[in-house]
Each structure stands twice: as C-alpha cells, then as structure tokens.
C-alpha cells in the first residue's frame, strides 16, 4: 500500500521539462518566499528590484516583460504558458501585503500585474527621493555606531542612489571614469564621517597613492577599530594595576610616616604610652 502511495505522488510531481533547470515544482512554488520586502505601496523601488532578481534567477522574466505571448488555446504550448504565467503571478501576489494583493489579484497575466504596479506606484521623477537620500547621507556620521554598522548604512543608501540615478552612458570609457570618480567621493564620505579617534588611520589611508577601493578602506578602518579595542582594554587593565600599586605605596608611606611620628614622640616606660617620659612625671610629682 505504501509503495502505491509513493508512486502516485511521484506521478503527480514529475518534471515535465527535464532540460529546463529553472523548472519549479508545484510544491516548491507554494513554499517560495521570493523577497523579504513585502510590497506595501511605499517601497516600490526595493520591492521591484528584489522581485526582478528572483524572477530572472528562475528564467521567467519574459513573462513580466511580455516577450512570451500566449499561443492559441488549442495549441499544446498554451497549457505550459498558462501554468507558468500563473506561477509568476502567484510569486508577485505572494510578495505583497494582503491589502496590496487584493488590488492586483484580478489581472489576467503576470505582465499586466507588473505593469499595473509600476504605473501606479513607480515614481518616474525620482528627484524628491534622491534629495531625501542625499540629505541622509550628508548628515550620516559614525557617532555611537560600530564601523561595520556605519559602513553598512552608507552602502545601503549608496545602492539606493545607484538604482534611482540609473545613468545611461553612450561611451564605455565615460562609464568607467564616472565609476572611479564616484568611488573616490564615497571614500571621502566614509572617512569624513569617522570619529576623531580614528584620525591617524584616516591620514594613513589618504596618503596611499592611488587610493584603495571603498571596501578596502572599510577593511583597514575596521582592523584599526579592532586593534584599538584590544589596546584600550589592555590599557585599562594596566592603568587599574598602576593605580592600585600607587594606592598601596601611598598607604605604606602613610603608615611609615605615622610610625616615624610615633617614634619621634617621647615614650613612657612606666605606662607604656607616648607623649611623655617617666622622668617628666617624676619631676612633676616632686615639684608638687
């Protein structure tokens, strides 16, 4: 009985396209989470970019660009097109919040769904978004952050600018030259935002000719941060030890001074106390 059940399951989920490495079984399709950026109406750029990465990775981008068109319903290929079109549509809808999914779930093709989201929520004029990001970058400093968190924050906003400022260059040489200029500007921004205690490593990096890449600069600064943490920890221990030694020395010196003052005082052999001598008491008694 068990073998019959297993054979039935195997027959239900075969790969009908063994030559297609991007084929996704129905079970895999149901379990897929294609992006952590759930589309909520205010994050179109992040959502669309991450979704496109996933769909291109599965080789199904033709369904949202419209390159693949449906065949006649009587054609054998129509069933394949319909299945894959609905699969891509399910990816799109599952990557949205419930509220947004209800708005776009009634379109007939993945391309219609994709175009509708772009036309409704894409900001073709990115001026305000670019201005906001540049303002954030202008004010961003290391402050209380670690070097890693500071660099990651910069990188996140730089990548958003890369997407919003998608410049189309006609000359490949201009493209490479612009990338070099942009890389240098980002190195300056990263170094300018560092705290004062990292002035030394900042100066060493700026003296390197030519400047390393921004990632190499980050690596150098991060190593310096780690070194300073280790040295500062050792310095604190040494300082504490030095203070303890000094305190012990002071206590010893104070005790010696007390002993010295006691030794300089008169000592009475009769009552075994300082401050007077026996002959002084005898003289006093005789006088009285």
N, C-alpha and C positions, 0 to 999 in steps of 0.2 A: 504493500500500500504506500509506503514511504517513497519507494523508487518511482512509483507512478506520479506522485505529487511533485517530486523534484523534476521529473521530465516535463510535466505540464508547465511549471514555472519557467524552465529553460526555453520552452517553445514560445512562451509569451513575451520574453525579453531578449530575442536574438538581436544581433547587429545586422540590419539589412544592408548596410553599406560597409562591408569589411575593408574596403580600400579608403574609407574616409576616416582619418584619425581624429577628427573633430566630432564624430558622432556622439550624441549624448542619449543614453537610455532614458526611458520614462522615469525610472526610479531616481536616477541622478538628477533629472530635470526638476523633480519635486523637492529635492533636498538642497538645491543650489541657493546660496546667498551670494549674489553677484557683486554687491558693493556694501560697504559699511555706511555709505552716505545715502540714507533714505531720502528720496525726493519729497520735500515738504513745501515747495513753491518759492522758497527763498534761497535755495542752494543749487540753482540750475547748473552753474558752471562746474562745480565739483562733481555733482551727480552725473552729468552728461559725459564728462571726461572719464570718470571711473567706469561707467557703463560701457562706453565705447571700447575701452581697454579690454574688458571682459569679452564682449561680443566679437571683437576682432580676434581675440585669442581662440575663440571657438570656430572661427572661419565663417561667421554668419553675418558679417557686416553688410553684405549685399541685400539683405532683407530690410535694412533700415535706410539704405541709400537708394533703393528702388532699382538696383541693377538686375535683380532677379524678378521677373514678372510671371504671373500665373499662366499656366498653359490652359488649354481647353479642358473643361471639366471631364470630357470623355477621354482625355489623354491619361496614360499611365503615370506620367510625371506629375499630374495635378495633385494626386494624393500626397506625394512626397513634399511638394511645395506647400500644401495646406498644413501638413504636420509641422514642418519646420517654421513656417510663418507664425503659427500659433505658439510654438515653443518660444520664439523670440519675443512675441507679445507677452507671454507669461513672465519672461525674465524682466521685461520693462515694468509690468504691473507689480510684480513682487518686490521690485526695488523702490517702490513708492510707499508713502504712508497710506493708511486705509482711505483717508479723505481724498487724497490726490488720485488714488487708484480708481475710485468711484467716478471721477470726472473723465478718465481716459479709457475706461474698460470697454466702451461700446464701439470703438473703431474696428474696421474690418481687417486692416493689415498692420504689420509692425511699422511700416513706413509712415502710414497715416498717424499712428500713435506718436512716433518720434517727431514728425513734423509739427504736430499739434503742440507738443511740449515746448519745442523750440520757438514757434511763433508766439506762444502765449507768455513764456517766462524768460526767454533769452533777451538780454539787454544788448542790442546790437551796438548801441553807443555806450562804450564802457568807460566813458570819461569819469563819471562820478565814482565808479568802483575803483578805478586806477588812482584817483585822487585820494580816496579813503585809505587804500593800502599804502600809498607813498607817505601819507601822514603818519600812519602807524610805524612804518619803517624809520621815519625821521626821528621819532621820539623813543624808539626802542633802544634800551641800554641793558647791559648785563645786570646791574643792580644786585639783587639778592639771589638771582638765578645762578645755577651752575653754568660752566662754559658750554656743556652739552645742550642744556635747555635753551640757552641764549642762541646758539648756532642753529638749533632745530627750528626755533621760532622765526629766525631770519630766513632760513631755507624755505619754510612753508609759504611765507609771503612772497619771496622771490619766484617761486614756482607759480603762484597765482598770477603774478605780473607777466611771466613768460606766456601764460595761456591767454591773458587779456590783451597783451601787446604782441600779437602774432604778426610780426612784420614780414611781408613778402619781399625778399630780395631778388633782384634780377641777376646780380653778379655774385658768383660763389665767393670771390675774393673779398667783396664787401661784407658778406655774411661772416666770414672768419675774422675780419678786422673788427667788426662790431662786437663779436663774442669776446675778443680779447679786451676791448675797452670796458665792456660790461663786467667781465671777471675782475678787472682791476678796481673798478668802482665798488664792487661788493666786498673785496678785500679791505679797502679803506673803511667802508661802513662797519664791517665786523671789528676792525681794530679800534676805530674811534669809539665804539660802544663799550670797550673793556674798562674795567675798574682801574683805578690809579696804581694799585699794587702790581699790575702787570705791565707797567711802563717799560721795564727792562726788556722783556721778551718782545714787546711791540717794536722797540727800537732795533733789536737784532733782526727781526723779520724785514723791516723796511730797508735794512742795509743790504739785503740779499738781491743780487742782480743776475738774471731777471727775477722778478717776484715769483714765488711758487703759486700753485693754484689755490683757490679759496679753501678747498678741502685739506690741502697740505698745511695751510696756515692754521686752520682749526686744529689739526692734529698736533702741531707744535705748541700751540697755546694750551691745549688740553694736557699735554705732558708736563708743561710748566706748572699748571694748576695742581696736578697730582704731586709733583715734586715739592711744591710749596706746602701742601697739606702735610706731607711726611715730615719736612723740615720744621714746620711750625709745631707739630706735635712733639718732636724731639726737643725743640727749643723750650716749650712749655715745661717739659719734664726737667730739663737742665736748670731752668730758672727756678722751679719749685725746689729742687735739690739745693741750689745755691742759697736761696732764701732760708731754707731750713738750717743749713750749715752756719749761715751768718747769725741766725737767731740763737743757735746753740752756743756759738762763740761769744755772743753778747751776754748770754746768761752766765757762761763760765767766767767772763770778765767781771760781770757784776758781783758774782759770788766771791771772786778773788778780792775785789775791792772791799767788800763787806768784811772779809776775813782780815784784810790788811788794816782796815779801820779798827776792827776789834783788837788786833794785835798791838796797835799803837796806843790803845787806851790802858790806863792803869789796871792792874789785876790784884784782887784782894785774895791772899792765901787763906784768910780766915773764913770768909763767907762764900768764897769761890765765885765771885762776881766781878764784872768790870766796872770802871768808873771811880774807883778809889783803891787805896792801898792800906795795908794793916797799920803801918806806922802813922798814917794820917789819922786813922781812928784813935790810935793810942794817944797821939798828940792832943786830939780834941778832948778826949776823956781827962787827960792830965790837966788841961787848961781849965776845964770846967770844975 
